[in-house]
Amino acid sequence: MKNLTSVFAGVLVAIFFLGSSAIYIVDERQQALLFQLGEVIDVKTEPGLYFKIPIAQNVRFFEKRILTMDAEEPERFITSEKKNVLVDLFVKWRIIDVTQYYVAVRGDEALAQTRLAQTINASLRNEFGNRTVHDVVSGERDQIMEIMRQRADSDARGIGVEVIDVRLKRVDLPQEVSESVYRRMEAERKRVANELRSTGAAESEKIRADADRQREVILAEAYREAQKTMGEGDGQAAAIYANAFERDAEFYAFWRSMSAYKETFKDKGDMMVLEPSSDFFKYMKSSSDK
């Protein structure tokens, strides 16, 4: 009885393992190739539960997501100016034909990335060799990346891969070149700064000269207006004096004499030497005669 139980348990275990080995699951992140005796007989690109013949068939899974190839070290390229630049880049790619991918690179991701890197490096050498440092750093950088993507994608289709994007993360000059370039840049910036300072100084002198000229013009016009006003005032005063003199000449003469007496004899120490018949004593004489 115990032997029968053991045999039955063994059969159940065998059935369980055979049943589990006959089932495989493909999730949404994967795609699978079904092999029979080493030959691809089916491709599964949609997620789900699938069946296979145990032992005779086996399954291999591949990534369906976008993969990234990131260069470990910057590559050195030569521009049209015969200058070395260090380029750091990354590539976004994914498997679109898993059967072709398996046939071309045996499903080896590292081998596929090596193939992509060779294509991109060859294209970059051609593109950089036709462009200056300024072009590859900023001027035509987007254009270069698009050309790289198209060429890499065209070649990658042969191994069942699609290249989605190629990005230049950094384009630097080597250390031995950077210092001389920085010195030239510094000298150029100093030259531009000196030119700006010279231009500013010239403009400053021009503005000062114009301001001084305007100041002299304003002062001259103000002096002219002041003299004109003073002349008009003197004229009006003379006219008033003349009008008053014409109305009573005798009184005007008397008033002038009194003012002269007041100013002359204001202090006790004042002294004048005049003849008694002088007109200065005209009104004194008149007073004494009366």
FIRO-841050 format. One line per field, with one value per residue (C-alpha): residue in three letters; residue number from 1; x, z negated, y. Coordinates in nm, 3 decimals. Example, Ala and Ser with C-alpha at 12.3 -4.5 7.8 and 13.67 -1.06 7.14 Angstrom:
BEGIN
residuo	(Ala / Ser) $
num	(1 / 2) $
x	(1.230 / 1.367) $
z	(-0.780 / -0.714) $
y	(-0.450 / -0.106) $
# end
This chain:
BEGIN
residuo	(Met / Lys / Asn / Leu / Thr / Ser / Val / Phe / Ala / Gly / Val / Leu / Val / Ala / Ile / Phe / Phe / Leu / Gly / Ser / Ser / Ala / Ile / Tyr / Ile / Val / Asp / Glu / Arg / Gln / Gln / Ala / Leu / Leu / Phe / Gln / Leu / Gly / Glu / Val / Ile / Asp / Val / Lys / Thr / Glu / Pro / Gly / Leu / Tyr / Phe / Lys / Ile / Pro / Ile / Ala / Gln / Asn / Val / Arg / Phe / Phe / Glu / Lys / Arg / Ile / Leu / Thr / Met / Asp / Ala / Glu / Glu / Pro / Glu / Arg / Phe / Ile / Thr / Ser / Glu / Lys / Lys / Asn / Val / Leu / Val / Asp / Leu / Phe / Val / Lys / Trp / Arg / Ile / Ile / Asp / Val / Thr / Gln / Tyr / Tyr / Val / Ala / Val / Arg / Gly / Asp / Glu / Ala / Leu / Ala / Gln / Thr / Arg / Leu / Ala / Gln / Thr / Ile / Asn / Ala / Ser / Leu / Arg / Asn / Glu / Phe / Gly / Asn / Arg / Thr / Val / His / Asp / Val / Val / Ser / Gly / Glu / Arg / Asp / Gln / Ile / Met / Glu / Ile / Met / Arg / Gln / Arg / Ala / Asp / Ser / Asp / Ala / Arg / Gly / Ile / Gly / Val / Glu / Val / Ile / Asp / Val / Arg / Leu / Lys / Arg / Val / Asp / Leu / Pro / Gln / Glu / Val / Ser / Glu / Ser / Val / Tyr / Arg / Arg / Met / Glu / Ala / Glu / Arg / Lys / Arg / Val / Ala / Asn / Glu / Leu / Arg / Ser / Thr / Gly / Ala / Ala / Glu / Ser / Glu / Lys / Ile / Arg / Ala / Asp / Ala / Asp / Arg / Gln / Arg / Glu / Val / Ile / Leu / Ala / Glu / Ala / Tyr / Arg / Glu / Ala / Gln / Lys / Thr / Met / Gly / Glu / Gly / Asp / Gly / Gln / Ala / Ala / Ala / Ile / Tyr / Ala / Asn / Ala / Phe / Glu / Arg / Asp / Ala / Glu / Phe / Tyr / Ala / Phe / Trp / Arg / Ser / Met / Ser / Ala / Tyr / Lys / Glu / Thr / Phe / Lys / Asp / Lys / Gly / Asp / Met / Met / Val / Leu / Glu / Pro / Ser / Ser / Asp / Phe / Phe / Lys / Tyr / Met / Lys / Ser / Ser / Ser / Asp / Lys) $
num	(1 / 2 / 3 / 4 / 5 / 6 / 7 / 8 / 9 / 10 / 11 / 12 / 13 / 14 / 15 / 16 / 17 / 18 / 19 / 20 / 21 / 22 / 23 / 24 / 25 / 26 / 27 / 28 / 29 / 30 / 31 / 32 / 33 / 34 / 35 / 36 / 37 / 38 / 39 / 40 / 41 / 42 / 43 / 44 / 45 / 46 / 47 / 48 / 49 / 50 / 51 / 52 / 53 / 54 / 55 / 56 / 57 / 58 / 59 / 60 / 61 / 62 / 63 / 64 / 65 / 66 / 67 / 68 / 69 / 70 / 71 / 72 / 73 / 74 / 75 / 76 / 77 / 78 / 79 / 80 / 81 / 82 / 83 / 84 / 85 / 86 / 87 / 88 / 89 / 90 / 91 / 92 / 93 / 94 / 95 / 96 / 97 / 98 / 99 / 100 / 101 / 102 / 103 / 104 / 105 / 106 / 107 / 108 / 109 / 110 / 111 / 112 / 113 / 114 / 115 / 116 / 117 / 118 / 119 / 120 / 121 / 122 / 123 / 124 / 125 / 126 / 127 / 128 / 129 / 130 / 131 / 132 / 133 / 134 / 135 / 136 / 137 / 138 / 139 / 140 / 141 / 142 / 143 / 144 / 145 / 146 / 147 / 148 / 149 / 150 / 151 / 152 / 153 / 154 / 155 / 156 / 157 / 158 / 159 / 160 / 161 / 162 / 163 / 164 / 165 / 166 / 167 / 168 / 169 / 170 / 171 / 172 / 173 / 174 / 175 / 176 / 177 / 178 / 179 / 180 / 181 / 182 / 183 / 184 / 185 / 186 / 187 / 188 / 189 / 190 / 191 / 192 / 193 / 194 / 195 / 196 / 197 / 198 / 199 / 200 / 201 / 202 / 203 / 204 / 205 / 206 / 207 / 208 / 209 / 210 / 211 / 212 / 213 / 214 / 215 / 216 / 217 / 218 / 219 / 220 / 221 / 222 / 223 / 224 / 225 / 226 / 227 / 228 / 229 / 230 / 231 / 232 / 233 / 234 / 235 / 236 / 237 / 238 / 239 / 240 / 241 / 242 / 243 / 244 / 245 / 246 / 247 / 248 / 249 / 250 / 251 / 252 / 253 / 254 / 255 / 256 / 257 / 258 / 259 / 260 / 261 / 262 / 263 / 264 / 265 / 266 / 267 / 268 / 269 / 270 / 271 / 272 / 273 / 274 / 275 / 276 / 277 / 278 / 279 / 280 / 281 / 282 / 283 / 284 / 285 / 286 / 287 / 288 / 289 / 290) $
x	(0.000 / 0.280 / 0.451 / 0.136 / 0.110 / 0.471 / 0.424 / 0.110 / 0.283 / 0.573 / 0.335 / 0.162 / 0.496 / 0.599 / 0.269 / 0.308 / 0.657 / 0.559 / 0.255 / 0.454 / 0.721 / 0.451 / 0.337 / 0.523 / 0.419 / 0.517 / 0.462 / 0.418 / 0.791 / 0.901 / 0.880 / 0.968 / 1.102 / 0.981 / 1.244 / 1.206 / 1.528 / 1.720 / 1.503 / 1.272 / 0.913 / 0.713 / 0.736 / 0.533 / 0.521 / 0.197 / 0.171 / -0.016 / -0.008 / 0.125 / 0.193 / 0.485 / 0.589 / 0.808 / 1.164 / 1.119 / 1.056 / 1.217 / 1.158 / 1.392 / 1.282 / 1.398 / 1.342 / 1.057 / 1.137 / 1.362 / 1.725 / 2.011 / 2.367 / 2.582 / 2.949 / 3.177 / 3.451 / 3.439 / 3.561 / 3.824 / 3.741 / 3.919 / 3.744 / 3.806 / 4.050 / 4.258 / 4.165 / 4.083 / 3.753 / 3.619 / 3.260 / 3.035 / 2.706 / 2.422 / 2.185 / 1.824 / 1.724 / 1.482 / 1.425 / 1.158 / 1.222 / 1.320 / 1.377 / 1.616 / 1.779 / 1.844 / 1.975 / 2.207 / 2.359 / 2.239 / 2.023 / 2.332 / 2.264 / 2.634 / 2.704 / 2.417 / 2.552 / 2.898 / 2.748 / 2.564 / 2.874 / 3.082 / 2.825 / 2.786 / 3.159 / 3.227 / 2.954 / 3.076 / 3.429 / 3.296 / 3.070 / 3.326 / 3.590 / 3.375 / 3.292 / 3.470 / 3.481 / 3.215 / 2.985 / 3.009 / 2.979 / 2.679 / 2.628 / 2.521 / 2.492 / 2.123 / 2.184 / 2.471 / 2.260 / 1.979 / 2.221 / 2.368 / 2.026 / 1.925 / 2.247 / 2.252 / 1.886 / 1.939 / 2.221 / 2.047 / 1.744 / 1.966 / 1.989 / 1.623 / 1.682 / 1.538 / 1.749 / 1.518 / 1.762 / 2.130 / 2.237 / 2.571 / 2.588 / 2.914 / 3.170 / 3.494 / 3.843 / 4.124 / 4.300 / 4.616 / 4.412 / 4.164 / 4.425 / 4.548 / 4.190 / 4.094 / 4.393 / 4.292 / 3.934 / 4.056 / 4.273 / 3.982 / 3.749 / 4.007 / 4.043 / 3.667 / 3.651 / 3.924 / 3.743 / 3.423 / 3.606 / 3.764 / 3.430 / 3.271 / 3.544 / 3.503 / 3.126 / 3.175 / 3.400 / 3.154 / 2.867 / 3.070 / 3.171 / 2.811 / 2.696 / 2.962 / 2.859 / 2.494 / 2.593 / 2.780 / 2.489 / 2.242 / 2.462 / 2.507 / 2.135 / 2.065 / 2.318 / 2.166 / 1.818 / 1.944 / 2.113 / 1.803 / 1.583 / 1.821 / 1.828 / 1.453 / 1.437 / 1.690 / 1.496 / 1.171 / 1.340 / 1.487 / 1.147 / 0.987 / 1.259 / 1.222 / 0.845 / 0.875 / 1.136 / 0.914 / 0.621 / 0.818 / 1.173 / 1.236 / 1.116 / 1.323 / 1.635 / 1.559 / 1.515 / 1.842 / 2.023 / 1.875 / 1.985 / 2.335 / 2.347 / 2.235 / 2.501 / 2.772 / 2.718 / 2.625 / 2.936 / 3.088 / 3.432 / 3.321 / 3.492 / 3.445 / 3.640 / 3.414 / 3.379 / 3.092 / 2.948 / 2.926 / 2.589 / 2.616 / 2.510 / 2.229 / 1.944 / 2.139 / 2.186 / 1.820 / 1.730 / 1.964 / 1.842 / 1.489) $
z	(0.000 / -0.088 / 0.243 / 0.434 / 0.244 / 0.322 / 0.690 / 0.705 / 0.537 / 0.779 / 1.073 / 0.942 / 0.898 / 1.249 / 1.390 / 1.201 / 1.333 / 1.686 / 1.666 / 1.530 / 1.796 / 2.063 / 1.962 / 1.999 / 1.943 / 2.151 / 1.968 / 2.123 / 2.094 / 2.293 / 2.621 / 2.667 / 2.921 / 2.910 / 3.017 / 3.113 / 3.136 / 3.173 / 3.451 / 3.411 / 3.467 / 3.313 / 3.195 / 2.907 / 2.892 / 2.697 / 2.321 / 2.210 / 2.104 / 2.364 / 2.395 / 2.526 / 2.549 / 2.253 / 2.324 / 2.703 / 2.697 / 2.505 / 2.477 / 2.474 / 2.362 / 2.493 / 2.385 / 2.543 / 2.361 / 2.486 / 2.404 / 2.347 / 2.473 / 2.274 / 2.362 / 2.073 / 2.183 / 2.416 / 2.768 / 2.937 / 3.280 / 3.511 / 3.655 / 3.990 / 3.810 / 3.711 / 3.346 / 3.113 / 2.927 / 2.668 / 2.729 / 2.472 / 2.607 / 2.547 / 2.774 / 2.720 / 2.907 / 2.897 / 3.060 / 3.331 / 3.506 / 3.242 / 3.496 / 3.702 / 3.382 / 3.275 / 3.615 / 3.651 / 3.304 / 3.141 / 2.913 / 2.741 / 2.618 / 2.575 / 2.934 / 3.060 / 2.873 / 3.017 / 3.366 / 3.294 / 3.143 / 3.451 / 3.684 / 3.479 / 3.430 / 3.802 / 3.884 / 3.617 / 3.757 / 4.099 / 3.965 / 3.727 / 3.999 / 4.208 / 3.928 / 3.703 / 3.324 / 3.307 / 3.535 / 3.332 / 2.996 / 3.068 / 3.426 / 3.592 / 3.295 / 3.347 / 3.714 / 3.633 / 3.382 / 3.634 / 3.902 / 3.653 / 3.562 / 3.923 / 4.019 / 3.708 / 3.751 / 4.115 / 4.020 / 3.707 / 3.906 / 4.043 / 3.697 / 3.609 / 3.401 / 3.419 / 3.309 / 3.146 / 3.049 / 3.048 / 2.809 / 2.764 / 2.389 / 2.394 / 2.646 / 2.480 / 2.585 / 2.444 / 2.141 / 2.335 / 2.587 / 2.345 / 2.172 / 2.495 / 2.614 / 2.285 / 2.306 / 2.656 / 2.539 / 2.245 / 2.473 / 2.711 / 2.429 / 2.297 / 2.644 / 2.674 / 2.323 / 2.410 / 2.728 / 2.532 / 2.272 / 2.544 / 2.714 / 2.379 / 2.300 / 2.640 / 2.596 / 2.245 / 2.375 / 2.651 / 2.404 / 2.170 / 2.457 / 2.573 / 2.216 / 2.175 / 2.504 / 2.404 / 2.067 / 2.237 / 2.473 / 2.182 / 1.982 / 2.282 / 2.351 / 1.981 / 1.974 / 2.288 / 2.139 / 1.812 / 1.994 / 2.203 / 1.891 / 1.711 / 2.011 / 2.030 / 1.655 / 1.686 / 1.977 / 1.786 / 1.482 / 1.701 / 1.858 / 1.514 / 1.399 / 1.715 / 1.681 / 1.320 / 1.412 / 1.686 / 1.444 / 1.186 / 1.278 / 0.987 / 0.732 / 0.895 / 0.879 / 0.514 / 0.429 / 0.597 / 0.405 / 0.074 / 0.147 / 0.224 / -0.100 / -0.296 / -0.150 / -0.176 / -0.539 / -0.671 / -0.894 / -1.105 / -0.964 / -0.606 / -0.439 / -0.104 / 0.047 / 0.275 / 0.379 / 0.205 / 0.547 / 0.646 / 0.761 / 0.484 / 0.234 / 0.453 / 0.221 / -0.092 / 0.050 / 0.135 / -0.216 / -0.374 / -0.141 / -0.265) $
y	(0.000 / 0.235 / 0.158 / 0.248 / 0.574 / 0.659 / 0.578 / 0.788 / 1.082 / 1.049 / 1.048 / 1.361 / 1.538 / 1.438 / 1.557 / 1.886 / 1.948 / 1.851 / 2.075 / 2.369 / 2.324 / 2.326 / 2.676 / 3.003 / 3.364 / 3.665 / 3.993 / 4.339 / 4.416 / 4.112 / 3.930 / 3.565 / 3.318 / 2.959 / 2.704 / 2.342 / 2.148 / 2.477 / 2.618 / 2.918 / 2.809 / 3.091 / 3.452 / 3.596 / 3.975 / 4.018 / 3.955 / 3.646 / 3.279 / 3.034 / 2.661 / 2.460 / 2.097 / 2.009 / 1.902 / 1.926 / 2.301 / 2.588 / 2.962 / 3.258 / 3.603 / 3.941 / 4.300 / 4.488 / 4.815 / 5.093 / 5.018 / 5.262 / 5.235 / 5.479 / 5.519 / 5.431 / 5.672 / 5.974 / 5.903 / 6.122 / 6.270 / 6.516 / 6.823 / 6.990 / 7.222 / 6.918 / 6.966 / 6.679 / 6.679 / 6.436 / 6.326 / 6.161 / 6.025 / 5.782 / 5.590 / 5.487 / 5.169 / 4.877 / 4.539 / 4.552 / 4.218 / 3.966 / 3.687 / 3.899 / 4.015 / 3.656 / 3.552 / 3.856 / 3.879 / 3.554 / 3.767 / 3.907 / 4.262 / 4.342 / 4.233 / 4.447 / 4.751 / 4.689 / 4.691 / 5.018 / 5.178 / 5.092 / 5.246 / 5.562 / 5.612 / 5.578 / 5.829 / 6.070 / 6.065 / 6.159 / 6.434 / 6.583 / 6.574 / 6.810 / 7.056 / 7.304 / 7.296 / 7.568 / 7.365 / 7.046 / 7.224 / 7.443 / 7.555 / 7.226 / 6.993 / 6.910 / 6.840 / 6.605 / 6.411 / 6.366 / 6.246 / 6.000 / 5.870 / 5.815 / 5.638 / 5.422 / 5.333 / 5.238 / 5.002 / 4.871 / 4.756 / 4.481 / 4.327 / 4.380 / 4.693 / 5.046 / 5.345 / 5.596 / 5.868 / 5.959 / 6.233 / 6.408 / 6.465 / 6.654 / 6.775 / 6.889 / 6.976 / 6.761 / 6.906 / 6.991 / 7.191 / 7.348 / 7.566 / 7.727 / 7.776 / 7.936 / 8.169 / 8.276 / 8.325 / 8.533 / 8.747 / 8.797 / 8.896 / 9.144 / 9.293 / 9.333 / 9.483 / 9.736 / 9.830 / 9.883 / 10.091 / 10.305 / 10.352 / 10.438 / 10.692 / 10.857 / 10.872 / 11.012 / 11.291 / 11.365 / 11.389 / 11.613 / 11.842 / 11.868 / 11.938 / 12.210 / 12.367 / 12.366 / 12.516 / 12.803 / 12.862 / 12.869 / 13.107 / 13.335 / 13.340 / 13.404 / 13.689 / 13.837 / 13.817 / 13.971 / 14.259 / 14.311 / 14.315 / 14.549 / 14.779 / 14.781 / 14.855 / 15.137 / 15.273 / 15.263 / 15.426 / 15.701 / 15.756 / 15.786 / 16.026 / 16.231 / 16.241 / 16.353 / 16.616 / 16.755 / 16.798 / 17.005 / 17.072 / 17.305 / 17.050 / 16.781 / 16.997 / 17.079 / 16.711 / 16.622 / 16.890 / 16.779 / 16.423 / 16.549 / 16.750 / 16.445 / 16.219 / 16.487 / 16.588 / 16.247 / 16.224 / 16.503 / 16.442 / 16.497 / 16.793 / 16.967 / 17.256 / 17.458 / 17.819 / 18.000 / 18.086 / 17.719 / 17.584 / 17.328 / 17.594 / 17.725 / 17.629 / 17.720 / 18.066 / 18.089 / 17.990 / 18.245 / 18.519 / 18.458) $
# end
